[in-house]
């Protein structure tokens, strides 16, 4: 169970070789040792439009990372609290600040890893740290990285079905605790999921919108998250004077009645 995905990738790649679905040219051209050249594309340039766009992209990445941390907390039976999420987002932003120095992009959590934890049941932080060390080694050794790149996309897709399915199952479990028996919450989920699927079902749906807005609208994660937050505020927070729709005075009176001692039970 712990190496099922790895075995599937290896077997799938071996089967794909006689079908000419693998490309070995990358290995021939790869060197043994390599290091990314800092600022390969030139010195940094600061433009207000680009800065705003990148800030929006960063919010999208942080939204995805937050969802992954919540899902991971449920899988490992250690719900992610505010402290955990803050630490994870700080790590993401630190990596995102360093990445451009070596011509990289924003750091973002990948849901495939969450599905892998759910399948293998491996929850040790030391294993995660060892995996990070292997990734650094692959980044400094182009030959090894090229070997990993031999895995054909259909093989990766087969593994992705199981991994993303595990993430979806975890999300369904989370929704089950969201009090969906309330009509408002069910509406929030329905609208968020439906609008979040628009960029996937109809990629050209927002083509007439300004390009700056497309940074957010073209991502189902960001649009679904924004809709969920706004609707939750509208239905469950804004305009609510009491926890059950009662006025503030009635709510205070009910709270006072709850604090008063109960009458003695008859003998």
RAGI-V309759 format. One record per backbone hydrogen bond with DSSP energy under -1.0 kcal/mol. NH is the residue of the N-H (numbers start at 1). CO is the residue of the C=O. If there is no record, write none. Layout:
BEGIN
nh={NH,NH}
co={CO,CO}
END
This chain:
BEGIN
nh={7,8,9,10,11,12,13,14,15,16,17,20,21,28,29,34,39,40,42,51,52,53,54,55,56,57,58,59,60,61,62,63,64,65,66,67,68,69,70,71,72,73,74,75,76,78,85,86,87,88,89,90,91,92,93,94,95,96,97,98,99,101,102,103,104,113,115,116,117,118,119,120,121,128,129,130,131,132,133,134,135,136,137,138,139,140,143,145,146,147,148,149,150,151,156,157,158,159,160,161,163,164,165,166,167,168,169,170,171,172,173,174,175,176,177,178,182,186,187,188,189,190,191,192,193,194,195,196,197,201,202,205,207,209,214,216,217,218,219,223,224,225,226,227,228,229,230,231,232,233,234,235,236,237,238,240,245,251,252,253,254,255,256,257,258,259,260}
co={3,4,5,6,7,8,9,10,11,12,13,17,16,24,25,140,101,37,39,47,48,49,50,51,52,53,54,55,56,57,58,59,60,61,62,63,64,65,66,67,68,69,70,71,72,73,81,82,83,84,85,86,87,88,89,90,91,92,93,94,95,98,99,100,99,110,111,112,113,114,115,116,117,124,125,126,127,128,129,130,131,132,133,134,135,136,31,141,142,143,144,145,147,148,152,153,154,155,156,157,159,160,161,162,163,164,165,166,167,168,169,170,171,172,174,175,179,182,183,184,185,186,187,188,189,190,191,192,193,197,198,202,204,206,210,213,213,214,216,219,220,221,222,223,224,225,226,227,228,229,230,231,232,233,233,237,242,247,248,249,250,251,252,253,254,255,256}
END
